[in-house]
Amino acid sequence: MKTRFKAVVSAIVPFILLILAYIFFTKTSALTKPQLDIIELSPYAVFLIGSAISWKFNRSRELFTLLILSACFAAVTFLPGQTGLHVQHKDLNAIIGVVIPLNIAVFSFFKERGILSLWGLLRIGFILSQLVLAGWLLQPARRESLNFLHKDLLPVNLHSLTSISQVPLVLSLIALIILVARYAFTRASQEVSFIAVLCALLIMLHEPGNSVRLAVFFVASGIILMTSIIQDSYSMAFSDELTGLPSRRALRQEMMKLGMNYTIAMLDIDFFKKFNDKYGHDTGDDVLKLVASTIREVTGGGKAYRYGGEEFTILFPGKSVSDALPHLEELREKVSKRGFNLRSKGRSSSNAGSRSQGSKSSRQIHITISIGVSQKNDKNKTPDTVMKAADSALYRAKKKGRNCVSK
């Protein structure tokens, strides 16, 4: 339940930022000219900070998107009204409405392979080629080529609803479908952030020529991408990538918050090393994920962490050993009864951990865990000593024959 709640919060944060940006925009009419000037320049500061963060965390997708946003904002700010260029807002909006969703969609298919790598340089070349093409289209002699972006592709009249031409709308819709599909498959908060950036783009282009509106939503787009980097970096630092449980670092932080009364349990998968050696590390990883998914469901106010290897830790804040024991026994029994489908060699393990479906190509085995538990008392006064006592109790559970709880 907690994991789902965090996922929901992570998914709605970008849209909360969009709502706040819109509320702020509605209040800008009361601002003074110097304040509006600061707002219109603020996207450059946000893009610079966002690019630095992206570079630091080696997030090429966000970095290259921020570069595209910077180029688009600079173009829409400085090109209209320039002597001899005769660039119109509607033409720039059409180009921006194509360039941003196109790059978001294309970059979504690239794996994270670094910024100054070959793939990174190819993306830089892709961006530069678009800038050259945009400059070519904006020349007066290329008016007919540019008019294509204003054509109606669909047999409907949308001009009464929005000033955005159909080509950018269709391309934004395609990019949106790609991002939604990727999110449904990966559940990555990064995809939600790019969906929000697309929404910000449509809001920006809905009212062409409003420089304050453009600035506010370009800033919102930059902040959304920075927030995505921070969220993912936090997740990488405090969550175990394989099992999805909070990591040992998160455990250490939580232990510092424990009060006067708490219980700590240490869990270990029985015979895991032999199992790993016999069936391979990939199957061993599937077992870890299966056990972790069960441990995550521990009741009684316990919170599970991956300690390392095949070991897990459960904290019971405000609970005694007698309070925690029934929930640990229930957890041990649940793990022992949950079957693991051991696939034959050469078959996909995508359904590993599911209950047996009667497949002739697999056989079901059962995994067991041993648990040691201890609580804070006069002898063990700190979380570290309580954990050591729980670890000793775990060793006693192993000596008793495994698949049991010892205190």
Buried (B, 14 or more C-beta within 10 A) or exposed (E): EEEEEBEEEBBEBBBEBBEEBBEEBEEBEEEEEEEBEEBBEBBBEBBEBBBEBBBEBBBBBBBBBBBBBBBBBEBBBEBBEEEEEBBBBBBBBBBBBBBBBBBBBBBBEBEEEEBEEEBBEEBBEBBEEBBEEBEEBBEEEEEEEBEEBBEEEEEEEEEEEEBBBBBBBBBBBEBBEBBEEBBEEEEBBBBBBBBBBBBBBBBBBBEBBBBBBBBBBBBBBBBBBBBBBEBBBEBEEBBBEEBBBBBBEBBEEBBEEBEEBBBBBBBBBBEBEEBBEEBEEEBBBBBBBBBBBBBBEBEBBBBBBBBEEBBBBBBBBEBBBEBBBEBBEBBBEBBBEBBBBBBEEEEEBEBBBBEEEEEEEBEBEEBBBBBBBBBBEEEBEEBEBBBBBBBBBBBEBBEEEBBBBBB
